[in-house]
Amino acid sequence: MDVDLRKLRYFVAVAEELHFGRAAARLHIAQPVLSRQIRALETELGVRLFDRDRRATALTGAGEQLLGDAPGLLAAAEALCRRVVLAGQGSKVFTVAFMPGITVTGPVQALLTRHPGLDVRVLRTGWQDQAEVVLDGRADAAFVRMPVDRHGLRLLPLFTEPRVAVLPTVHRLAGKAALRIADLAGDTLLQDPDAVPEWRDLPERRDPAAAGLPAGPPEGGGAGRPQPAPVSVEEKLEYVAALRGVVVLPLSAAEYYTRPDVCHVPVGDIAPNQVCLAWDASRRAALTEEFAELARQHFGAGPRR
């Protein structure tokens, strides 16, 4: 059975929005066209993907299965197209993605020393796309901060670093030498609690909704929302400075975003952040394997700072 990738993209949009009108607007097509394409896909697969009535649209069991598999297939197709185009241009390009606060100069320069004619590029990512750029071919390898969805990735642990609470400078805990996660229980956490698992163990805690902010997608990615929560670190720091809440970041990320109206304090009783190198598990590219070894040699194993 051949699967039409265009119909698959249409399906993913509807499955994430659970609303044909919003999905059509997102895809820039008319809603009747979208409905016909979804019906055609259901006919081709021989299953019903959505339960739909006047009030709601919901995924069927088959739809949930397809939503689990479709993004990876679409990302692989996109990656294939990117690599073919580069090859057709005669370009030998290697792209390294990185999260803010992670310095990649060492392993990049080591790769250039071994391959002087190689065009090595760097790409800054965020929590929402740090793994996605590998799977869709925008990057050959990426320095990622855990947690990420491991599906489709190979991960090489490189180092860990402490995590800190980022607070407004007028906060009651600003200036402390260190604090415990429980000290923040009365504050609003301006990020998905999955990024700070210890937060969920607090008997009294305030998540983004308490600050009047929508829940939005998790920091490792997730389905789209009509009104997403602050995703980038820059957005979160604006809310911190405006006294809307606090965030917990790896130390190097907090230092990267230095500004006068916020400060950071070490959190002594939570696990450090793990930094890994990620690349596509479905590919066996010699250059990527070589870069992984250079990264391992440069960073070594163990804690940073």
N, C-alpha and C positions, 0 to 999 in steps of 0.2 A: 504494500500500500504506500503510495506517495502522499506526503503531507505538504500542503501548500503553506509555505512560511508566512505569507501575507495573512492568510486566515488565522494562522496561529498567533500572530501579533495582535490581530483583532480580538481573538479569544482572551489573551492575557489582559488586554485593556479592560474588557468587560468583567473578567474575573477579579481584577484588582479593585475596580470601582464599584462592582455590583450594582451598576446603574447604566443602562444603555445610552441614555442621553449624555451623561458625563463622559462615558467612554467615546462616544461619537465626537464630542467636542474635543477631547484629547487627541483623537486621531485625525481631526479636521476632515471628517466625512459626514454625510447625512445619516441620520439614525436609521431610516428604512434600509439604506445600503448595508449598514452594519448588521442589522437584524437578518437580512438575506444571507450575508456571508457566514454568520454563525449557524443559521439553519443548514447551509450547504456543508459546513464542516461537520455538523452532527450527522448529516446524511452520509457523508464519506466515511466517517468513523463507525457509524451504525450504533451510536449511543446518544442519549440526551445529556447535554452538558450543564444545562441550567433548568431550575424550576422557577418559573416566572409567572407572576400575576400582577394585578393592577397596583398592589402595594409594595411588592418586594421582588428582588431577584436573588436567587441563592444557587450555589453550586451543588450539583449532584455528586454522588460518589465518584463517578467517572470524571466529572469536571475537576474535582479536587485532585485526582490523580494526574490529570493533564496539566493542571497548574503547577504541580510539583516538578514535572519533567520539562515543560515547555521552555521556561527561561534559559535553562542550560543549553537546549538545542538551538534557540535563537542566538544566544551569545556565541556558540561555536560557529554558527553560520556567519555571523558578523566578523568574527576573528579570521575565519578562512578568507573572506573577501578582502580584509585589510592586508593580510600577508600576501595574497596573490597580486594585489595592486602594487605593493612595494617591490615584489619580485619582478613584476613587469616593467617597473621603472629602473631596474638595475640597481636599486638601493640596498645597501647592507646596513640596516638600521637595527639597533637594540635599544629598547626603551625600558627604563627603570622607574617605577613609581615609588613614592614615599609619602609617609604621613608627616605632618608638621612636627618639628622637633627632632626628627631622625636625620642625621647627617650621613649622606651616602657617598661623599667625595672619595673616601679611601678605596672602596671596592670598585667604583667607577673608574678611577684613575688607574687602578691595577689592571682592569680589563683593557683600557686604552693602550697601556704599555705593551700588553701582549698582542693587541690587534690595532696597530696605528691607523689603518685605513677605515676602521669601523666608525660609523656615525652613531654615537651613544647619546641618547636623549633622556631627559628626566621629566617626570610628570608628577605634580602634586595632587594628592588625593585627600578625601575626607572619610569619615566613618561610613557614610552611606555608599561609597563606591570603591573602597580600597581593594575589595576582592573582585568586584565586577570588572575592573579595568584589565585584569588578567584573563578572565574568562571570555571577554568580548574582543580581545586582541589589541587593546590600546597599549598594553604594557607586556613585555616579555617576562618580567619578574617585578614583584612589589614587596616593599618593606611594610608589613601590616602590624597593627596593634590588635591583640586579641581582646574580645572574642570576635571571630569571623565565622561565617558559615563555611565549614570545611569541604562541603560537597564540590567535587571537581578540582580540588587543589592539592598540591603537595606543599607541605609546610616544613621549614627548617627553623627550629628555635635558635635564636641568636643571643639575646640577653634580656634581662629584666631591669626595671627601674621603679623607684618608689612612686606612689600616687599621692597627690596633694589635694586638699580642698581649696577651691578658688572662691574667695569671699570679697564682698565690698570692703573698702578700707575702714568703713565705720562699723563693721560687724563686731559683735561682742567678743568674738574669738580672734579677731585680727591681732597680729603681733604675738600670739602664743608660739612657744617653741614647737609644740606638737599638740595634736588632739586625737580623740577617739571618734569613731564613726557615730557612736551614740550621742556625742556632743552636738551633732547636727540634726537630731530627731525633730526639733522644733522648726527646722527650716524646710523650704521647698526644694526638692531635687529637680533641677532643670534639665534632666536627661533621662533616657529610658533606664529604669532600675536594672535591666539586664546587664548594663555596663558596670553596675556597682552591686553585685549580688548580695553583699553584706547589708545593703540598705533594706532588703526585704525582711531581714531578721529583726529589725527594730520594732518594738511594740507600738510606738507612736511615730509616724512618719508622714511626710507631706510630699506627694508626687506632683507632676506638672499641673494637673487639674486644679490643685489647691491654689495655684497662682493665677488661675483664669486662663491657662494655656492649654491648647488641645494636646491630646496624647501623642499623636503622630507616629511615624515609623520608628523602629528601634535603630540603634546606632550601627548595627551590622547589616542594615538594609531592611526591606519589608514592603508590604503592599502600599500603594499610594493612598492618600487621603485628600479630601477636598480642602482641608485646612491643616497643613502639616505643622508640627511643632518645630521649634528652632532646631536645626540640624547641624549647621556649621558651628565651630568653636566661636567664631566671631559673633554670631547671633546670640549664643548663650552668654558670652561675656557682657554683651549689651544689657541683657536681663539681669545679670549679677550686679553690674554697676547701678542699675535702676532699682536695686533692692528687691527684686522679685524672687530671688532664691540663690542657690549655690550649685556648683558643679564640682565633680571630682575628675581630675585629669592626671595623666602621667607627668612627672616632674618636668621633663624636657619640653612637653607641649605647653605647660603653664609658663615656662621661662620664655618660650618662643613668642608668646602673645603678651609681652610686657606692656602694661598701661598703668597710669597713675591712680586710677580710681578702683582698682582691685588688687588683691594680694593673695598669696597662697601660703598654706600651712600644712606641714606633713601630717598624714593620717597614719598613726602608728599601728593600728590593729586590723588593717586590710591587706590583702595579698598584693604584691607588686604587679605592674603591668608587664606582660610578656610581648616581646617584639620578635616576629618571625619573618623569614623570607618566604614568599608564596609564589608558586608558578603553576601552570596548567598541568594537571596530572595526566591528561590524555596525550601529551606531546613528549617526545624524547628528543629535545633539541640539545646538541652538544654544547652550544654557546651558553645556554641557560644553565646547564649542569656545571660548566666551568665558572660562571659567575656565582653560582651558589657556593662553590668551594672557596672562591675568593672572599665572599662575604663571611663565610665561616672562619676563615683564617684572620680576617680583619677584626671581627668583633669577638671571636672566641666564644666561650660558653660561660655563663654566669651573670651576676648582677652588674649593672652599670652604676657608676658613681659609688 
